[in-house]
């Protein structure tokens, strides 16, 4: 059963996990030119982010309903769009 407390918690979870996931991706992309082994760096980053992401999702959401999953994905992808606009602004400034 979905209650009114669940929806804001799921929204906040999507924002936090989206910022960690896509922030980690941005850090990885910035380190690729400096790395001696960029393929290993990319694969380890991907596996690490995916393992943490799915582990946290499985622990933090004991019951996944379609509405909560939809809200989570909207917040998660909304964080992606927010970070993309921030990165474009920071790249344009520097």
N, C-alpha and C positions, 0 to 999 in steps of 0.2 A: 504494500500500500504506500502510495506517495503522499507525504504530508508537506506542509508549507515550509518546514525547516529543511527538508531534503533538497529542494530546488536551488536555494541560494548556496548551499554547501557544494552541490555538484557544479554550479557555475563557478564558484571560487576554485574548486579543484581543477577545472578545465583551464582557467586562467593561469594558475600556478604551474601546472604540468606543461602547458603550452609554452610558458616563458622559459622553463628549464630545458625543454626539448629543443625548441628552436634557438634559444640562446646558446646551448651547447653545439648546435649545428653551426651557428655563426662563428663561434670560437674555433671550431675544427676547420672551417673554410679559411679563416685567417691564418691558421698555422700550416696549412698545406704547402705554401711556397717555401717556408723555412725548414720543412721537415726533410730528413734524408730518405725516409720511407713513407711517401704520402699515401700509398695504397693501404699499408698496414694501419696508419693513423686513421684513415677514413673508415676502414672496416671495424676497427676497435671502437671508434666513436659511435658508429651506427649500432653495433651490437650492444654496447654499454647503454646507450640512450634507450634502445628498444627494451632491453631487459629491465631497466629501472622503471620505464613507463608502464609496461605490462604488469610488473610486480606490484607497483603502487595502485594501479587500477584494480587488480584482483583483491588487494587488501582493503582498499578504501571504499569499494562499492560491493557490499555483500549481495545486494539484490539489484540487478540491472534491469530497469524497465525501459521500454522504448522512449518515453518522454525524457527520462533522466539521461539516457545515452544521447539523445538529440541535443539537449541543453549542453551536455559536456562537450560534444563535438563542435557546436557553435562557438562556445567559449574558447576551445582549443584552437580552432582555425581562425577565430577572431584575434587571438593573441598573435598568430602567425602574420596576419595582415597588419596588425599594429606594429610588430617588430620590423616588418618589411618597410613600412613608411618611415620608421625611426632610422633605420640603416640608410635609406636613401637620403634622408636629411643630413645624417652625419657624414656620409660620403661626399655629398655636395658641399658641405662646409669645409671639409679638409681637403 
